[in-house]
Amino acid sequence: MNLTIHNTFLPADNPEASLTFWRDTMGFEVRNDVGYGDMRWITVGPPGQPQTSIVLHPPAVDPALTDAEKRTIAELMAKGSYASIVLSAPNVDEAFEQVQKNGADVVQEPIDQPYGLRDCAFRDPAGNMVRINQAI
């Protein structure tokens, strides 16, 4: 079996702010921007990697969710503990400088981890944890 990751989904409660972060701060290209009513699904991805994309989607729009579940999702997003993604860069310090320079919400500056990675962390406008790893 030969599998690749094609899409991953991150909630985006402010599509314009999320688009600005992923396009302008992270340097991803916009691949699709689809609206339906007052909702938007925006697909972004790293240049040169057309097979891998992130879909920024409206949170809690599944009609099967109860009002209590929707409130829980909103609370978890506000705390920054609902969704995350781990990216990789050949030089995490350079990536950190670029992302920080663009005003991202820094959670952790680059550090060597005891499990063999150097990484840093940010939150995107929706509160999603964005980690950038570099193997050491």
N, C-alpha and C positions, 0 to 999 in steps of 0.2 A: 504494500500500500504506500502511495506517495501523496501525502496530504500537505497542503499549505494553508496558512491563515489568509482568508480572503477579506472578510469584514469583521470588525468588532464594533460594538455599540457603546457609546457614552451618552448619558443624559445631558441635555442642554436646556436649561430653563430660560435662558436669554440667548436666543440664536445669534443675534448680531454680535454680542460680546464674545461668545464662543467662537464664532467665525473669525473675528479679529485676532483672538488668541492663537488659534491653530494655524491661521494663514500668516499673520504678520509676526507673531512672536516665535512660533515653532517652525515657520518656514514651509509649511505644508501647502500643497496645491489643492484648489477646490475642484472636485471632480463632478459634483452634482449638487443642486440646490432645488429641492422640491417642496412646494407649499401645498397645504390643504387646509382651507379655512385660515385660522390664525396660527396654524402650526407649520413648522419647517423641519425637514430632514436634510441635513447638509453632509455630504460625503467629502472628506479630505484625505490626503495621503501624502507620504513622503515622495518628493520628486525622484524619478528614476526607479520607483518601485510600484508600477501600476497594478500589480497583483495584490497589494495590501492597502486596505482603506479603513478609516474610522468613520462611522456614521454617527453624527451628532443628532440625537433624536429628542422629541418632546418626552419628558418623564411622565410616567403614570397615566398614559393614555389608553392602556389596555382596558376595554370595557368590562372585563371580568374582575377588575380590582374594586374592592369595596372603598368607601370613603375613608375608613380607618386605615386601610393599606396605603391609600394615596397620601394621607397625612404622615404616615410613617416614612414613606419614601421622601417626602419633602423635608422631614426632620433629619433624616440620615444625610441627605444632600447638604443641608445647612451645616451639619457637623463635619462634612467632608469625608464621610465614611461609607458612602453608598457605592461608588464605583472607582475603579483605578485602571491604569495602564502602565506597563513597563516598556520603555524604549531603550535602545542601545545606541551608543555613540563611540567612535574610536577614541575620542578625547573628552571625557566628561567635564573636565574643568573648562575647556573652551565652550562646550555646549551650555554649561551653567552660566558663564559670563554673558553669553548672547541672550539667553532667556531672562536672566536677572536684569540686564540692561534695558530690556523691553518692558520691565515693570511687573513681571509675574510674581505671584504670591509665593515667596520662598518658604518651604517647610524645613528643608535640610540642605545645608551647603555640602559640597563634595567631601566625602569621607571614605577611607578604606574600611570595608566591612570585614569582620572575622571569617566570613564564609567565602572570601575570595573575589569580591567585587568592589569596585569603587563606584559610588553612586551619589546622586543628589535627588531632591524631591521638590515639587511645586504643586500648587493647586490651580486648576483652570477656573474660569469664571463661574462654573457650575459647582465648584467644590471638589471635582474629581481629582484624585491623587495621580500625579504624573511623575513617575520615577524615571531617571535616566541612568543606565548602568554602563560600566566599562569593565571588562575583564582585566584583572591585574596579574 
